[in-house]
């Protein structure tokens, strides 16, 4: 049974900002913002540690109070758009997608009380 989420977007962003660092690799950084166009979604930006300076942008949408859909929106390398189909980018995208799902799961006490 699908249950709509009752938590407001501002509280959700705050909870993500607190929880996500616990799941991150050392050296990586991130930002979480509310998606202005969709109150069920967050925009998550990751900066990968390392010399290649990859950054990846994701949209995380709450399908219901327990499930999120994660979409890779943009990939940049050293500030320029780059091919998202390279092995390196795919590995980073999988890693960050997993961390997004882990964070959503860790926050289920708030999103699905």
N, C-alpha and C positions, 0 to 999 in steps of 0.2 A: 504494500500500500504506500503510495507516494504521499509524503507529508511536506507541505510547503515550509520553508524555513521561517522562523519567527524572529530571528536575530536581525537587528538593523545593520545596515551596511557599515556604518562608522564603527560600531562595536566589533564587527567581523574583521575589518581592516586592522584594528588595534590588536585583536587576538592573534591574527596572522603575524603581525610584526613581532609579537612576543614569542610565538611558538617556532617560527621558521628558523631562527638562528640555531636552535638546538639540533636541526637536521642538516645544516650546511657543512660542507667541507671547509677546513681552515683555509683562509685566503680568499674564498669566494665572498661576494657581497650581493645584496639584493635590495629592492625597494618594492613595497606593496602599496597600491593606490586603489581607490574605489573606481569602478568603471562608471563614468558619468552617464553613459547612455543606457546602462543596464544595471539595475539595483541588485540583481542576483549574481553579478560578476565582479571579479577583481582583476586588476592588471598587475602582473608580477614581472619585474625586470631583474635579471641575474647578470652579474659581471663575473666571469670565470677568472680564477687565479691563473697566472702564467704570462709568458711573454707575448702570446699571440693576441691577447686582449679581446677575447670573444665576449659579446653580450647577447643575451637572448631575451625576447619579450614573449610572455604567455598571457592568454586570457583564461581565467579559471571561472567557470560558471557552475553555480549550484543548481543541479537538475532538480533536486529535492533536498530535504534536510540531511540526507545521508550520502549523497552521491555528487561528485563533481565531474565535469567534462573539462578537459585541458586541451587547449589549442595553441600551437606555436604560431606566433604572429610575425615576428621579425628576428633576423639574425644579423649581427654586425661583427666585423673583425677590424680592430683598430679604427673604429668610427665609420666604417664604410660597409654598406650592405654586401653580403657574401652568400655564396651558394649554400643552401641548407642541406644539401644532399651529400656532403662530404662525410667521411667516416668520423672525423673529429666532431663535427657539428651534431651528427646523429647521436654520438655517444653522450655529448653534453645535454642534448635535448632529452634523451632517455633518463639520464641522471636527474635532471631538474624536474621532469614530469613525475618521476618516482617520488622526489622530495615533496612536490605539491600534493600528491595523493596521500603521502604519509602525514603531512601537516593537516590536511582535511580530516583524516581519520583521527588524529590526536585531538582535534577540536570538536569531535562529535558530541562530547558532553555539553557543549554550548549550542551547537547547531541542531541537535536531535535529542533534547532533554527527555 
